[in-house]
Amino acid sequence: MEQGAANVLLIGENEQSWWHLARRLGHLGCRPWFASTTEEARALIDQHSFRLILSTRPVTKRSPLMQMVEPECSVFYSVPVEDGCLWFQAAPESVSASRLSAVRPREFVNILSSLIAGPVPLEVTN
């Protein structure tokens, strides 16, 4: 992995559930890190700067995670539905003055690609 690769923190019950997305992130030039608890996430956030945090647990303004992240970090969380999941943006709160709606995994991969491609603000149209 390149030394200048973007760090991405994946938070969930087990590392195996992130296999597919972690592989995709690696292809996008990212270095994925994994945490299964808030304490593990805190330790990694203290040691590394993360450009992106993805969680399988809901993330709200009051969650401990939001108090740990840097302002320039994008945070998303997934919610399981039927045979898949929906992704929601927790931080930054709005993009181009509008809140990001729920997106399906396939659309979410496109959003990740845009975020990782550069410092250009993410723009999502519904």
C-alpha positions as CSV (number, residue, x, y, z in Angstrom):
1,M,0.0,0.0,0.0
2,E,1.3,3.5,-0.8
3,Q,2.5,5.6,2.0
4,G,0.2,8.5,1.0
5,A,-2.9,6.3,0.9
6,A,-6.1,7.6,2.5
7,N,-6.9,5.9,5.8
8,V,-10.4,4.5,6.1
9,L,-11.8,3.2,9.4
10,L,-14.3,0.4,9.2
11,I,-16.3,-0.1,12.4
12,G,-18.5,-3.2,12.8
13,E,-19.1,-6.5,14.5
14,N,-16.4,-8.5,12.6
15,E,-13.8,-7.9,10.0
16,Q,-15.1,-10.5,7.6
17,S,-18.3,-8.5,7.0
18,W,-16.1,-5.7,5.5
19,W,-14.1,-8.0,3.2
20,H,-15.7,-6.9,-0.1
21,L,-15.7,-3.2,0.7
22,A,-12.2,-3.3,2.2
23,R,-11.0,-4.8,-1.1
24,R,-12.7,-2.1,-3.1
25,L,-11.2,0.6,-0.9
26,G,-7.7,-1.0,-1.5
27,H,-8.3,-0.8,-5.2
28,L,-9.1,2.9,-4.8
29,G,-5.8,3.5,-3.1
30,C,-7.0,3.5,0.5
31,R,-5.7,1.8,3.6
32,P,-8.6,0.2,5.5
33,W,-8.4,-0.2,9.3
34,F,-10.9,-2.2,11.4
35,A,-12.4,-1.7,14.8
36,S,-15.2,-3.7,16.5
37,T,-15.6,-1.5,19.6
38,T,-15.7,2.2,20.4
39,E,-12.4,1.7,22.4
40,E,-10.7,0.2,19.4
41,A,-12.0,3.0,17.2
42,R,-10.7,5.6,19.7
43,A,-7.3,4.0,19.8
44,L,-7.0,4.0,16.0
45,I,-8.3,7.6,15.7
46,D,-5.7,8.7,18.3
47,Q,-2.9,7.0,16.2
48,H,-4.0,7.9,12.6
49,S,-5.8,10.5,10.7
50,F,-8.9,9.2,8.9
51,R,-10.4,10.7,5.8
52,L,-13.4,8.4,5.9
53,I,-15.1,6.4,8.6
54,L,-17.7,3.7,7.8
55,S,-19.8,2.0,10.4
56,T,-22.4,-0.8,10.5
57,R,-23.9,0.9,13.6
58,P,-26.0,4.1,13.5
59,V,-24.0,7.2,14.1
60,T,-25.7,10.3,15.6
61,K,-24.5,13.7,16.7
62,R,-24.4,12.4,20.3
63,S,-22.6,9.2,19.6
64,P,-19.0,8.9,21.1
65,L,-17.6,8.5,17.6
66,M,-18.8,11.9,16.4
67,Q,-16.9,13.5,19.3
68,M,-13.6,11.8,18.2
69,V,-13.6,12.6,14.5
70,E,-11.8,15.5,12.8
71,P,-14.1,18.1,11.0
72,E,-12.8,17.2,7.6
73,C,-13.6,13.4,8.0
74,S,-16.6,12.0,6.3
75,V,-18.6,9.5,8.3
76,F,-21.2,7.1,6.9
77,Y,-23.2,4.3,8.5
78,S,-25.3,1.5,7.1
79,V,-28.6,0.1,8.1
80,P,-29.6,-3.4,7.1
81,V,-32.7,-3.8,4.9
82,E,-34.1,-7.0,3.5
83,D,-31.3,-8.5,1.3
84,G,-28.8,-5.6,1.7
85,C,-28.4,-2.2,3.4
86,L,-28.8,1.5,3.0
87,W,-26.0,4.0,3.6
88,F,-26.5,7.3,5.4
89,Q,-24.1,10.2,5.9
90,A,-23.5,11.3,9.5
91,A,-20.7,13.9,8.9
92,P,-20.3,16.4,7.5
93,E,-24.0,17.0,8.2
94,S,-24.8,18.4,4.8
95,V,-23.2,18.5,1.4
96,S,-23.9,21.5,-0.8
97,A,-26.4,22.7,1.8
98,S,-28.6,19.6,1.5
99,R,-28.7,16.4,3.5
100,L,-27.6,13.2,1.7
101,S,-30.5,10.7,1.3
102,A,-30.2,7.0,1.9
103,V,-28.3,5.3,-0.9
104,R,-28.0,1.7,-2.0
105,P,-24.6,-0.1,-1.9
106,R,-24.0,0.2,-5.6
107,E,-24.6,4.0,-5.5
108,F,-22.5,4.2,-2.3
109,V,-19.4,2.7,-4.1
110,N,-19.7,5.6,-6.6
111,I,-19.9,8.1,-3.8
112,L,-16.8,6.6,-2.1
113,S,-14.9,6.8,-5.4
114,S,-15.8,10.5,-5.7
115,L,-14.7,11.2,-2.1
116,I,-11.4,9.4,-2.4
117,A,-10.6,10.8,-5.8
118,G,-9.8,14.2,-4.4
119,P,-10.6,17.1,-2.1
120,V,-13.5,18.2,-4.4
121,P,-16.7,18.4,-2.2
122,L,-19.1,15.5,-2.6
123,E,-22.2,16.4,-4.6
124,V,-25.0,13.9,-4.8
125,T,-28.2,14.5,-6.7
126,N,-31.4,12.7,-6.0
